[in-house]
């Protein structure tokens, strides 16, 4: 069951948000809270002073710290045919933090849950479904993006200068831009979050999604992502969870099956994924608009 909302001091939250910069939170030298030394991490997490400090951080910062922990946990998993892993939470940290800081000012009624970054979207921008014109021109986000290490020649990362278009992201953000007009209207009641922050590639450059993994690799990744998804939902506290695609819906159902999420405390829905690779998905925009209306989401998208 999702926890009750944590009460924060609005003034101190705003002040902390303004003071928080990449200089004061260097993502290359990870904070002690996420140390690879598990015993040290446990001691820090059990410290009353540390717990108090964490609880009084802005929501977006707590979500970001949870993402860092998830990335570290996933790095320990051997993933079969995966030759290279991209972590835009790390190398595109400026843009990713800008997205969180600008649009995650508190819990939102509607949470759209995506699967993981695409090569020409979030891998470039650090933003879910990160279609570059939407991130740069509509959301007005700015930030330097470094290179993943290693970087595949067939999957270059050029940040906001990338000229390739993530078609799923284009469909996704074009729809909500047409419905909402301004990004502030969309993010007033909605937020978009991925259950897995990493992208996986074969040596050939072929994109390997979490759904494509096999055997124990897939099982272990799903176990880790499920654990952290539970924690993320407790922080984000949505009233409606909209899974984007069946894979994500299955992961939410796994939480319900394990009694880690009470379906009576939150509405669970699933919107078709915008990927052009999906069968009979050429008119996704029309289908998605009808879905949003039929499932009672449209009122959350109005000014």
Legacy VTK file of the C-alpha trace (Angstrom):
# vtk DataFile Version 3.0
C-alpha trace
ASCII
DATASET POLYDATA
POINTS 303 float
0.000 0.000 0.000
1.278 3.443 -0.871
2.408 5.484 2.075
0.552 8.576 3.219
1.891 11.812 1.796
4.937 13.163 3.551
4.429 16.693 4.789
7.262 19.001 3.771
8.011 22.572 4.688
7.306 24.418 1.407
9.662 27.249 2.145
12.620 25.045 2.970
11.873 22.841 -0.050
11.973 25.808 -2.406
15.162 27.089 -0.836
16.808 23.655 -1.053
15.744 23.306 -4.674
17.335 26.625 -5.593
20.542 25.775 -3.758
20.876 22.307 -5.300
23.268 22.346 -8.272
25.546 19.872 -9.951
28.460 21.565 -8.161
27.037 20.699 -4.763
25.888 17.211 -5.849
28.636 15.834 -8.061
27.169 12.792 -9.793
30.626 11.533 -10.753
31.560 11.166 -7.092
28.430 9.542 -5.752
27.118 10.579 -2.333
27.889 8.261 0.567
24.238 7.311 0.769
24.777 5.235 -2.374
28.206 3.819 -1.498
29.015 0.391 -2.894
29.928 -0.534 0.678
26.616 -2.049 1.710
27.397 -1.987 5.446
28.261 1.697 5.322
25.086 2.409 3.350
22.983 0.510 5.896
24.519 2.491 8.756
23.879 5.774 6.972
20.311 4.839 6.103
19.598 3.830 9.706
21.020 7.061 11.113
18.198 9.284 12.490
20.044 12.398 11.307
20.350 10.989 7.782
16.687 9.893 7.692
15.584 13.347 8.799
17.720 15.045 6.157
16.394 12.754 3.409
12.748 13.239 4.390
13.130 17.018 4.193
14.698 16.996 0.741
12.568 18.070 -2.249
10.691 15.202 -3.856
12.623 15.414 -7.102
15.927 15.040 -5.272
14.718 11.952 -3.395
13.538 10.411 -6.669
16.899 11.169 -8.279
18.778 9.542 -5.414
16.558 6.465 -5.760
17.393 6.332 -9.468
21.116 6.432 -8.660
20.664 3.513 -6.291
18.730 1.566 -8.934
21.453 2.185 -11.530
24.110 0.903 -9.151
22.068 -2.228 -8.394
21.492 -2.952 -12.094
25.197 -2.618 -12.889
25.815 -5.777 -10.876
23.628 -7.918 -13.185
25.135 -9.884 -16.097
22.777 -9.396 -19.024
23.458 -12.092 -21.623
23.782 -10.597 -25.113
24.088 -7.044 -23.777
27.522 -5.720 -24.764
27.111 -2.060 -23.844
24.918 -0.287 -21.290
24.085 3.423 -21.513
23.232 5.296 -18.319
21.717 8.699 -19.223
20.971 9.300 -15.537
24.744 9.727 -15.213
26.134 11.159 -18.477
23.047 13.325 -19.164
22.656 14.267 -15.497
22.283 18.013 -16.124
19.300 17.538 -18.425
17.781 14.768 -16.333
18.007 16.832 -13.150
16.596 19.851 -15.011
13.583 17.699 -15.984
13.027 16.490 -12.425
13.622 19.857 -10.806
11.341 21.776 -13.169
8.425 19.367 -13.371
8.456 17.168 -10.243
7.551 19.816 -7.683
5.307 17.404 -5.772
3.164 14.257 -6.176
1.008 14.203 -9.318
-2.369 12.486 -9.657
-1.382 10.735 -12.911
1.886 8.831 -13.368
2.753 7.516 -16.827
5.210 4.619 -16.523
7.546 3.913 -19.427
9.935 0.976 -19.852
13.494 2.255 -20.483
15.447 4.798 -22.582
15.434 4.656 -26.365
18.668 5.299 -28.336
17.520 8.550 -29.955
15.331 9.800 -27.105
16.204 9.528 -23.434
19.697 8.261 -24.306
20.290 11.698 -25.835
18.335 13.913 -23.427
17.940 12.146 -20.074
14.159 12.683 -20.371
11.631 9.833 -20.816
10.416 9.601 -24.433
13.018 12.345 -24.923
12.171 13.636 -28.409
14.717 16.420 -28.789
12.478 19.239 -30.123
10.020 18.568 -27.278
12.754 18.611 -24.625
14.648 21.584 -26.049
11.892 23.784 -27.496
8.689 22.824 -25.665
9.989 21.998 -22.195
12.805 24.557 -22.567
15.335 22.293 -20.824
19.073 22.916 -21.127
22.149 20.985 -20.042
25.440 19.512 -21.141
25.486 15.849 -22.145
28.747 13.900 -22.008
29.544 10.596 -23.708
28.701 7.140 -22.358
31.723 4.946 -21.791
31.972 2.886 -23.881
30.036 4.460 -26.751
28.968 2.407 -29.755
29.794 3.952 -33.118
26.325 3.003 -34.354
24.667 4.611 -31.305
26.411 7.978 -30.856
25.259 10.342 -28.114
25.126 13.994 -29.191
22.677 15.357 -26.630
20.416 18.151 -27.828
22.496 18.338 -31.034
21.384 14.861 -32.122
19.625 14.999 -35.494
17.922 11.602 -35.197
14.315 11.457 -33.970
12.909 8.967 -31.445
9.624 8.147 -33.193
7.938 6.888 -30.011
8.935 10.108 -28.256
7.789 12.237 -31.173
4.352 10.628 -31.119
4.180 10.846 -27.326
5.113 14.476 -26.789
3.465 15.748 -29.992
0.182 14.368 -28.657
0.447 16.036 -25.267
1.713 19.283 -26.748
-1.375 19.373 -28.970
-3.683 18.556 -26.039
-2.076 20.730 -23.355
-0.471 23.603 -25.241
2.106 24.426 -22.576
4.219 21.858 -20.713
3.154 23.368 -17.382
-0.414 22.253 -18.145
0.655 18.650 -18.697
2.992 18.505 -15.697
0.529 20.182 -13.349
-1.231 16.829 -12.898
0.986 14.344 -14.736
4.532 13.009 -14.708
6.435 10.499 -16.856
8.870 8.057 -15.270
10.722 4.963 -16.512
10.863 1.756 -14.488
14.380 1.042 -15.849
16.779 3.994 -16.325
19.355 2.110 -18.435
19.544 1.314 -22.156
21.077 -1.934 -23.417
22.730 -2.673 -26.777
24.138 -5.646 -28.665
27.633 -5.303 -30.199
25.869 -4.622 -33.511
24.072 -1.650 -31.989
20.750 -3.452 -31.823
18.575 -2.083 -29.033
17.808 -4.705 -26.364
14.834 -3.745 -24.229
14.140 -5.300 -20.811
11.366 -7.251 -22.529
13.930 -8.741 -24.955
16.133 -10.216 -22.221
16.053 -13.957 -21.530
16.409 -16.355 -18.622
18.015 -15.420 -15.332
19.203 -12.056 -16.685
15.640 -10.971 -17.317
14.421 -12.379 -14.018
17.087 -10.627 -11.970
16.638 -7.283 -13.731
12.889 -7.456 -13.211
13.311 -8.297 -9.524
15.545 -5.273 -8.981
13.354 -2.909 -10.993
10.245 -4.145 -9.162
11.842 -3.455 -5.780
12.785 0.079 -6.761
9.463 0.689 -8.525
7.718 0.026 -5.230
9.944 2.635 -3.561
9.388 5.117 -6.396
5.608 4.764 -6.160
5.755 5.383 -2.416
7.581 8.641 -3.151
5.507 9.732 -6.157
2.131 8.781 -4.609
-0.001 8.751 -7.791
-3.747 8.281 -7.722
-3.648 6.779 -11.237
-0.821 4.679 -12.683
-0.877 4.527 -16.478
1.453 1.852 -17.824
2.748 2.660 -21.308
2.639 -0.711 -23.020
2.033 -4.274 -21.833
5.511 -4.948 -20.478
5.232 -2.096 -17.993
1.695 -3.151 -17.128
2.999 -6.623 -16.309
5.591 -5.140 -13.939
2.890 -3.183 -12.097
0.756 -6.317 -11.897
3.754 -8.128 -10.382
3.716 -5.579 -7.546
0.041 -6.291 -6.971
0.606 -10.054 -7.066
3.394 -9.741 -4.485
1.092 -7.579 -2.321
3.509 -4.668 -2.634
0.845 -2.466 -4.216
-2.781 -2.266 -3.151
-4.997 -1.971 -6.266
-7.721 -0.495 -4.070
-5.524 2.518 -3.266
-4.651 3.472 -6.851
-6.248 3.107 -10.283
-4.251 0.914 -12.668
-4.516 1.524 -16.412
-2.534 0.753 -19.575
-2.237 2.926 -22.681
-0.877 1.428 -25.937
2.833 2.091 -26.466
3.539 4.716 -29.166
6.253 2.630 -30.865
5.843 2.410 -34.667
7.175 -1.161 -34.329
3.945 -2.246 -32.642
1.482 -4.106 -34.862
-1.389 -2.009 -36.283
-0.051 1.127 -34.586
-0.030 3.554 -37.518
-2.869 5.638 -36.033
-1.536 5.690 -32.460
-2.303 9.397 -31.920
-5.988 8.920 -32.704
-6.201 5.757 -30.588
-4.373 7.376 -27.677
-6.654 10.436 -27.718
-9.720 8.199 -27.586
-8.092 6.141 -24.824
-7.351 9.242 -22.719
-10.971 10.346 -23.065
-12.472 6.916 -22.398
-10.287 6.310 -19.334
-10.968 9.626 -17.647
-7.459 11.099 -18.099
-8.432 14.029 -20.326
-9.648 16.287 -17.466
-6.120 16.116 -15.994
-4.720 17.570 -19.230
-6.729 20.788 -19.197
-5.537 24.199 -18.050
LINES 1 304
303 0 1 2 3 4 5 6 7 8 9 10 11 12 13 14 15 16 17 18 19 20 21 22 23 24 25 26 27 28 29 30 31 32 33 34 35 36 37 38 39 40 41 42 43 44 45 46 47 48 49 50 51 52 53 54 55 56 57 58 59 60 61 62 63 64 65 66 67 68 69 70 71 72 73 74 75 76 77 78 79 80 81 82 83 84 85 86 87 88 89 90 91 92 93 94 95 96 97 98 99 100 101 102 103 104 105 106 107 108 109 110 111 112 113 114 115 116 117 118 119 120 121 122 123 124 125 126 127 128 129 130 131 132 133 134 135 136 137 138 139 140 141 142 143 144 145 146 147 148 149 150 151 152 153 154 155 156 157 158 159 160 161 162 163 164 165 166 167 168 169 170 171 172 173 174 175 176 177 178 179 180 181 182 183 184 185 186 187 188 189 190 191 192 193 194 195 196 197 198 199 200 201 202 203 204 205 206 207 208 209 210 211 212 213 214 215 216 217 218 219 220 221 222 223 224 225 226 227 228 229 230 231 232 233 234 235 236 237 238 239 240 241 242 243 244 245 246 247 248 249 250 251 252 253 254 255 256 257 258 259 260 261 262 263 264 265 266 267 268 269 270 271 272 273 274 275 276 277 278 279 280 281 282 283 284 285 286 287 288 289 290 291 292 293 294 295 296 297 298 299 300 301 302
